[in-house]
C-alpha cells in the first residue's frame, strides 16, 4: 500500500509539472483532469470519501468540461480538427 | 572543439542562460502560440555556429519594431534581465516556503495534533445523538454549521448570476447577431451533430448517472456524499444529456424559468429553515422535527431537505455554467 501511495504522489507531481510545460492546450486540460482523478484516489486513501466524490465530479468532470467549452469558443480546438481532416 | 560548442549550444543550461539574458524565451516554440499572431520572435537555429548572426537579426528586428534609441533598449534589456532574475528568485522562495511548511506539518492522524481539541471530540461523541446523521461530516456541515453551508450555496448562486451577466445572449444581443451572422454560424458549427455513438452511450449511462446522483443526495446523512457532490453528479448528467441530444430536447424540461424557480425556491427554503440561527448566536440544534432512528432514510430532522436544496442549487448552477459558456442561454 505504501508503494502505491508513493506511486500516486509521484504521478501527481509529474502531472502538475507537465500541465505547465506541455505544448498543446487540449493535452494540458486532459492532464489536469487526470491530476484530479489521482487526487480523488488519494482522498479515498486518506479516508475522506466525501471529498473524493466531490473531487471526481467537480475537478475531473465539470471543470474540465468548462475548459473544453472555453477552448472551443476561443477556437483553439477547431484548428486541430481541420489539421486532422487535411 | 566545434562538437563541444554545439553540445553546449543545445544544452539546457545554455538555453537557460540565454533566457536569463533576455535573448530568447525558454518556452519559445514549445508553447502553443497559434492564437496570438505577430508575437513570433526569430527562434535561434539549432545549428550552434549561427547563433551570433541570429542574435544580430533579432536585434535588428527589435530595433525596427520598437524604433527606440540604443540607450532605451539597453535599459529595457537590463530591466528584463533583473525581472527574470527576480522571477526565478521569487519562484524558488515560494517553493522553499511550501516545502518548509510541509516538513513542519504534524504527522497525519497523530494523536497530539492541534486539530484534536474539544470541538471534534464533541462532534464524534455526541454528533449522532444530536443530529441523527450517521455520516457526521454531513451532520457537521448541515446541522452544526448549516449557516456556513447557506453562505456557500449563495456563493454558487452569485457566481452563476455573474456568469449570466457576462455571457448571456438575450434580446438586446439579437441586433449584434444580425450584424454579425457569423457568430451564430460558429455556434451552429459547434452544435452536436447527432453523434450516434455518443447518443447510445448517453442513453446507457444517463440513467445510471442520474440515479447515482439522486442516491448521493438522498443518502447524504447515511453514507459519504451529500448535497454538493450529488448535485455536481446530477449536473454532469444533465450536461451529458445536453451534449448528446441538443438544446431542443433539454429545453422541454429545463429552461431559464425552471432554473430560476428551482434555485430561488431552494435557497429561500434553506434561508427560512436555518437563518433563525443568525439570531440565536449560531446555536440552532432544536428544529422541532423529530430526529428519528439514526440509519433510517427519514431521519436526522432537517438534514435531508437541506441536502436536497443544496443538491438542486448545485445541479442548476453547473448546468447553467455549461449552457452559458456554450451559447449564452438555456
Interface residues (C-beta under 8 A of the other chain):
Chain A: X21 X23 X24 X25 X46 X49 X50 X52 X53 X54 X57 X58 X61 X62 X65 X66 X69 X70 X72 X73 X74 X75 X76 X78 X79
Chain B: X30 X31 X32 X34 X35 X108 X135 X137 X138 X189 X190 X216 X224 X225 X226 X228 X229 X232 X233 X235 X236 X239 X318 X321 X322 X325 X326
